[in-house]
Amino acid sequence: MIIQLKQGATKEQYNKITQDLIKKGYEIKDVSSDKVIVFGVLGDTAILDERDMYAYDGVYRVTRVQTPFKKASRSFKKEDTIVDLGDGIKIGGGHFQMMAGPCSVETEPLLLQTAIAVKEGGGTILRGGAFKPRTSPYSFQGHGLEGLKMLRRVADQVGLKVVSEIMSSEDLVDFEKYVDIIQVGARNMQNFQLLKALGKSRKPILLKRGLSATIEEWLMSAEYIMAGGNEGVILCERGIRTFEKYTRNTLDISSVLAVKELSHLPIIVDPSHAAGKYSMIEDLSLASVAVGSDGLIVEIHPQPEIAYSDGAQSLKLDKYLSMMHKIHQLKELMETLKK
């Protein structure tokens, strides 16, 4: 429920309403601006009759939020959320960032070579898997904590931020120490105990869409994190499972537009896991930029043919640099068209 007060409403009137609601067990989320006093009422508002709210002095409008996700809803917060990583690196609200790196952290020399290319192309965030969720128990599972440390050393040396995927809340202390963005993979999108733990963190969370998740289910998972107090959520469309087998997944490019209508959270796209084919990554990346994504996360590798995992969907470094040049040109064109 969203309550807007009349122009000229007093602080005393605001305090009276909010304190009464807090006593009833509701949480208040103030989203006021210089021009208007607006706040959200969080909790089970189904038993709260909005007509009763007009009995309070100063109430102008009461709106019931129809979506099951409250904090993530665009109706709850009109302006875009901007996730600030520091050092001038922001995601959302017109701020676009490129995340790139190998699927798995392998050796430090290879990671350093990759990170230098990420930076050269204009990327700001080094991605890499230290803890790897693999379909087969016999596949490479990652270097674990040492992989996180390697990511941090290399990123600091080159001047990049770090994003990596967490598998268990038991590793949260290490992730908070070594990474700048904690990634939740598609398989863990509805791992609600993990989401609750991440809600208590103050690190930004990159939440990937589940393999067959609807957009509403995806936003509800974001709600779990935000309900715990962590509102620095970045959504990531990475393709969903359909009947089509030619590509690894089916990239739902329309989800970028849908999320921007439904939510204020930033959304980026992962074309690597969507296509599963390196030959498609550039065109899918350009399409994602064209529909207004707030960033991309792509897999790149100096020698994809010897990569420990996902070599078939990893761009060689020269292909990445060529793609980034086109992305910069497209973004400049889009800015020109807006004028």
CORFEN-V215166 format. One record per backbone hydrogen bond with DSSP energy under -0.5 kcal/mol. CO is the residue of the C=O (numbers start at 1). NH is the residue of the N-H. If there is no record, write none. Layout:
BEGIN
co = <CO:CO>
nh = <NH:NH>
END
This chain:
BEGIN
co = <1:2:3:4:4:6:10:11:12:13:14:15:16:17:18:19:20:21:22:27:28:29:36:36:37:38:39:40:40:42:43:44:45:47:48:49:49:50:50:51:52:53:56:58:61:63:63:64:68:70:72:73:73:81:82:83:83:86:88:89:89:91:92:94:95:97:98:98:99:100:101:103:104:107:108:109:110:111:112:113:114:115:116:117:118:119:124:125:125:126:128:129:130:130:131:132:136:141:143:144:144:145:146:147:148:149:150:151:152:153:154:155:155:161:162:162:163:164:166:168:169:171:172:173:174:175:180:181:181:182:183:183:184:185:186:188:190:191:191:192:193:194:195:196:197:198:204:205:205:206:206:207:210:211:214:215:216:217:218:219:220:221:222:223:224:225:225:226:229:231:232:233:234:235:236:236:237:240:249:250:251:252:253:253:254:255:256:257:258:259:262:264:266:267:268:269:269:270:271:272:274:275:277:277:278:278:280:281:282:283:284:285:286:287:288:289:294:295:296:297:298:298:299:301:303:304:310:311:312:315:316:317:318:319:320:321:322:323:324:325:326:327:328:329:330:331:332:333:334:335:336>
nh = <41:63:39:60:61:9:14:15:16:17:18:19:20:21:22:23:24:26:25:42:30:40:33:38:5:31:3:29:42:27:45:47:48:49:50:52:53:53:54:54:55:56:59:6:4:2:65:66:70:73:264:76:77:83:84:85:91:89:90:85:86:83:95:96:92:296:124:125:298:127:300:129:106:111:112:113:114:115:116:117:118:119:120:121:123:122:161:100:127:163:130:105:132:144:133:134:139:132:146:147:148:149:150:151:152:153:154:155:156:157:158:159:160:126:180:181:128:183:185:171:172:175:176:177:178:179:204:164:183:206:166:185:208:188:189:191:192:194:195:196:197:198:199:200:200:201:182:207:234:184:208:236:213:241:218:219:220:221:222:223:224:225:226:227:228:228:230:229:231:233:205:266:207:268:209:238:270:250:251:240:253:255:256:257:258:259:260:261:262:263:74:81:235:294:237:271:297:274:275:276:249:248:280:281:281:282:284:285:286:287:288:289:290:291:293:292:97:269:99:272:101:300:315:304:306:307:313:314:278:301:320:321:322:323:324:325:326:327:328:329:330:331:332:333:334:335:336:337:338:339:339>
END
